[in-house]
Amino acid sequence: MKNEIIDTIDEGCANVRGVDANTTHTFKLLYRRNVYELYVNDLHVQTFVHLGKPNGTLGFILQNSDVTAWDIKLYEMSL
């Protein structure tokens, strides 16, 4: 399986400030009709539209960091 980076937040992009190391942060990813919205600490970080066909997998690549995830929940959106 090949991992392909299709979107990044780089220098000069809008992003959430105050995401400090060694601190617990909440993370939320909303997905509907190929549109992803990423929130950190309930603050909107980025919206991304994926034009390809979903294959049922999702991954994240974090650079220069150690991350522990727990209490992961998945909900169905209803609008």
C-alpha positions in Angstrom: 0.0 0.0 0.0 1.4 3.3 -1.1 0.8 6.5 1.0 0.3 9.6 -1.0 0.2 13.1 0.6 -2.5 15.0 -1.2 -2.8 18.0 1.1 -0.6 19.8 3.6 -0.6 22.9 5.8 2.7 24.7 5.2 4.3 28.0 6.1 2.0 30.8 5.1 -1.2 28.8 5.3 -3.9 29.6 7.8 -3.7 27.3 10.8 -4.5 27.0 14.5 -2.2 28.7 16.9 -1.5 27.4 20.4 -1.2 23.7 19.6 1.6 23.2 22.2 3.7 20.1 22.7 3.1 17.8 25.7 -0.5 19.0 25.9 -3.8 17.2 25.2 -5.7 18.5 22.2 -9.0 17.4 20.7 -9.2 16.5 17.1 -12.3 16.2 14.9 -12.6 15.3 11.2 -15.9 15.7 9.5 -16.5 14.1 6.1 -19.4 14.5 3.7 -19.6 14.0 0.0 -15.8 14.1 -0.5 -15.4 17.2 1.6 -13.3 17.0 4.7 -13.2 19.6 7.5 -10.5 19.4 10.1 -10.9 20.9 13.6 -8.3 21.0 16.4 -9.6 22.1 19.8 -12.9 22.9 18.1 -11.2 25.5 15.9 -11.5 25.0 12.1 -8.1 24.3 10.6 -8.8 23.4 7.1 -11.3 22.3 4.5 -10.3 19.9 1.8 -12.2 18.6 -1.2 -11.0 15.2 -2.5 -12.0 14.7 -6.2 -11.1 11.1 -6.4 -13.2 8.1 -5.6 -13.0 7.2 -1.8 -11.4 3.8 -1.1 -12.5 3.4 2.5 -9.2 4.3 4.1 -7.9 7.4 5.8 -4.4 8.2 7.1 -2.5 11.0 8.6 1.2 11.7 8.4 2.6 13.9 11.2 6.1 15.2 10.9 8.4 15.9 13.8 5.9 14.7 16.4 4.8 11.8 18.7 1.1 11.3 18.9 -1.1 9.1 21.0 -4.8 8.7 20.1 -7.4 7.3 22.4 -11.2 7.3 22.8 -11.6 7.3 19.0 -15.3 7.5 17.9 -17.0 7.4 14.6 -20.4 9.0 13.9 -22.7 9.1 10.9 -23.5 12.6 9.8 -27.1 13.5 9.2 -28.0 16.8 7.6 
